[in-house]
Structures are given as C-alpha cells and as structure tokens.
C-alpha cells in the first residue's frame, strides 16, 4: 500500500465523522449542556465552600469556575469518547465499519484513524465550551487555546481507546450503557477535575492515591497546565503511556465475534 492510500483513507474517515456529527446536531447541544450546567450552577453553589489557593499552573488566587473548566473539558471528551466507542461497535456490526475492516489497510491504522476522527469532533466541542466559558470569566491566556490542543487530542485518544476496549469485551451491547456508568462516573469524580488533589489528600489519603492512579486525573492535569502555558511532563508522560497501552489492547481485541447486538449473530 502506498502513502496516498493511507491518506485517502484518513481523509475519508475524518470526513464521514464530521458529516455524521453535522447530521446529529442535537448531540452537539447535549454535549455542551452538561458541562455548562456544572460550570454555572454547580460552581456557583460551591464557590464559597471551596476556596482555591495558589497552586500550579495558576499564578494567583482563582475562582472555582476557573479551576473546574479544564476538568469539564475532560468531561466532554470522556462522555463523547464513550458514546463514540459504542457507535463504532454498532458500525462494525451493521454499517460502514464492517466494510471498512475489509480494507487491505492494517486494522490498527483503521481503528486509530477512527479514534482520531472521533477525538477531533470532541476537541471542536471543547473549544466551543471554552468560548462560552468566557461568559463566566474563565479567561485563559490567548496562546493557551493553541497550547492545549495536543493535550486534548491525547486525552481523546486515550479515552476513546478505553471505551473501545471495554465495548469489544461486552457480548450484549444493550448492557454497554450500564457498564459505562461504572466507568465514567468513578473516573470523573475520583480525579482532579472538580477538586485539587491536596484537598483530596486532606480529606482522605486513600482516595488521594486512587485519584493518583486514575489516568483521567493526569489527562485533566495535562489539559489544565497546557491551557495556562505550563509544562507538566509527568501528566503528559503518564497520559501518553496509558494511551499507547490502551490503543494496543483495543486494536488487538477488536474482533467481530467478541460482541453482538441483541437478535443478531456474531460475525
């Protein structure tokens, strides 16, 4: 296969994902409503309770809205990645993914390209959210909007691969949503998305260590530091390492016979 074949496949998958997104505009609105409610309603209620001291990457005292904004960016990616993983398996069983897997191109390339396409859509939604967050005085540096892009893409790949890995081992996809609740909410709440880790350590040392071992914590920290033009090599390194492992496991475990839709036989 020539490089041009890989490029045409890459562009085709990206284009299809954006066309699907354009046809499902309600999905875009629903993806923004959840984090905006947290930013406006939840943050207003906890602003007086949870004061945020001067901690990296911030150079001064900040509002609670400013602190949770990067975590809510991670929330958008987390929920979209899990939804995308589910639709990816449905596509494999019933739609275009089954045809795509017949391609002579390597399966890992096809799956990573699909994950990247879903991630690009999520990144676009994150940027819209950050623009709306300006209305509540969440104002990162202007260059931070560009600096955060690699962290957003890396987090999208990691969470998308995690969702795909879980989906491929679920025999009945009707149970996917229930299983995701046991993944999404613990990952989100037991992370630094809503509370600084030092507060977690003060409240419960064992919960602090659970947060430290949560890969979503490091993805959020990579987003947070990049958005404010600071470099966090530990967060990037851990997120990248987990991404590589999850992508390898997800691509190796993506088998047609592993999952099935109710009423259909596995391929």
N, C-alpha and C positions, 0 to 999 in steps of 0.2 A: 504494500500500500504506500502511495506517495503522500508527502505532506499536504498536498492540495486536497486529498480525500479526507484527511483528518480535519482540515479547516472547514470544508463544506459541511461536514457532519456537525462540527462545533457550532457553526452559524445557524444551521437548520434547527438544532435542538434549542438554541437560545431564542430564535425567532418564534418557534412554536410555544415556548413557555410564556413569552410576552403576549402572544396572541391569546392564549388561554387566560392569562391574567386580565387582559382587556375585556374579554367576554364575561369575566366574573368580577365585575366592579364592586359588587356588594361585599366580596371577600376583602377588598382593599379597605372599605369603610369599617367593617367589623374588626379588622386587624388594628385599626387606629383607635377605635372606641375604647378598647380595654386599657391600653397604657395611658390614654388621656384621662380616663376616669381615675386611675391611680395617681396621676400627676396632679390633677386638680382637686379631687375630693379627698383621697387618702392622705396626700401630703398636707393638705390644709388642716386635717384633723390631728396629724402627728407633728406639725411644725413646732408647736410649743413644748411638746413632750420630749422630742428627740433633737436636742441641740447638737450640731456637728462642729467639732473642734477643728483646728488647723491640722489637716493630715494630707500627705501626698496624694494626688498631684496638686492639691489646692494650695494657694499661697496666702489665703486669708480665711476668715470665717465665712461659711456659705450657708445658704438656705437649704432646707431639706429637699425642696424641689430640685435644686441643682445637684444634690448628691444622688438622688434616685434616677435621674434622667438616663445615665448610661445603663443602669440596671434595667430600665424599661425598654431601652434599645435592645438589650439582650432578650427581654421577654418577647418582643416582636419576632425576633429571629427564632427563638425557641418554639413558639406556637406555630409559626409558618413552616418551620422545618419538619415538625411532626405531621402537620397536615400534608405537606408535600411528599413525605415518605409514604403516607397512606395512598395518595393519588398515584404515586409511582408504582406501587404494587398493583393497584387496580388497572393501571395502564398496561402493566406486564401481562395480566391475565386476560384482559378484554380488549385492549386498544393498541395504541401505537407502539408501546414499549415492547410488546411481543414481536412486532415486525422489526423494530429497531434492533433487537437482540439477534436477529437473523443476519445482521450485517457482518461482513468479514472483518470489520474493525474489532480490536480487542475489547472484550467485555468490560474490563476495568476502565478503559478510556470512555466508553459509552456511559457508564454509571457515574463516573466522576464529572463528566460533562453535564449530565442531567442534574447532579447535585449542585454544580456551579451555577447552572441556569436558574434553579430554584433560589439559590443564595443571592443572585443578582437582583431578583424580584424582591426578596426580603430587604436587601440593602436599600433599594429605592424607597420602600415603605419607611425605613428607619430615617432617611433624610427628610421625608415629608413630616414625620413626627418631630424631628429636631427643629424644623422650621416653625411648626405650631407651638413648640415649647418656648419659643421666643416670647409668646404672649404672656407667659408667667415668669418672665425674667430669667430664663435659663439661657445664658449667653456665653457659650464657649468662645475661645479665640477663633477668628475667621479662618486661619490656616488649620485649625483643629478639624474642620469639616473634611478637609482633604487627608489629613494625617490619620484619621480614624478609619479610612477605607480599608486598609489591609487587615485591621483587627476585625472589622465587620465581615469581610469575606472569609477569614479564617474561622470565625465563630459559626458562620453559616455552614461551612463545610463540615465542621466537627459535629454540630447538632443534626444536620441532615443525614450524615453517615450513621449517627447513633439511632435516629428514627428508622432508617432503612434496615439497620442490623436487627433491631427489635421486631420490625414488621416481617422480616423474612423467616423468623422462627415462630410466628403465630399462625397456627393452622387455620383458624377461623378468623377472617378479617373483621367479622362483626364484633369480636372481642377487642379489637385494636384500641378503640376509644377508651374502654375501661382500663386497659393496661397503661395507656398513655397518662392517665390521671395519676398512676403510681410512679410515673417518671417525671412528668412536667412539674407538678406542684412541689414534691420534695426537692428537686433540683433548683427551683426558683427560690423557695423560701429558705432553704438551707444554703444560702450563698451570701455574698456581699452586695447583692442587688438592692436590698432595702435597708440594711443596717451595716455599719462599719464592723470589720472583724474584731476590733478591740472591744467594742460593746458586747459582741458575742462572747468574747473571752471573759469579760467581767460577769456576764450573766450565767454562762455555763461552759466550762473548759472543754467538756467532751463534745458539745455542739460546735464549738470553735474548730476542733480538729475535724469534725465531719465536714464543715464548710471548707476547710483547707484541702480535703481530699476530693471535693466536688469540682469537676473540671469546669462547670459553668461559672464558678467563682473566678477562676483565672481568665476565662473568656471575658467576663464583665470587667475585670480589672484591666485587661488589655485595652478594651474599649474606653474605659474611664481615663487611663493615663494618656492614650493616644489623642483623645478628644481635647485634652488640655496640654498637648505638646510636650508630654513627658514620656520617657522610655522606660518600660518595665520589662527587662529581659526575662525574668522568671515567669511572668504571666504569659508572654509570647512563647517561650520555650515549652512550657507545660501544655499550653493550648495546641501548639503545633505537633508536639509528640503524641498527644491523645488523638488528634485529628488523623495522623498517619496510621496509628493502630486501628482506629475505628473504620477508616476507609478500607484498609486491607481486609479486616474481618467482614465488613459489609459486602465488598465485591466478591470475596471468596464464598460467602454464604448465600449469595443471591442465586437461588436455584428455583426453577419453575415448579418443582414438586414440593417445595417446602410449605407454601401457603396456598390456600384455596378460598374461593368465595362460596358462601352457602348455596348449595344447589348445583355446584359445578364440580367437575373432577379435576384434580391437579394435572398440569401438562406433563 
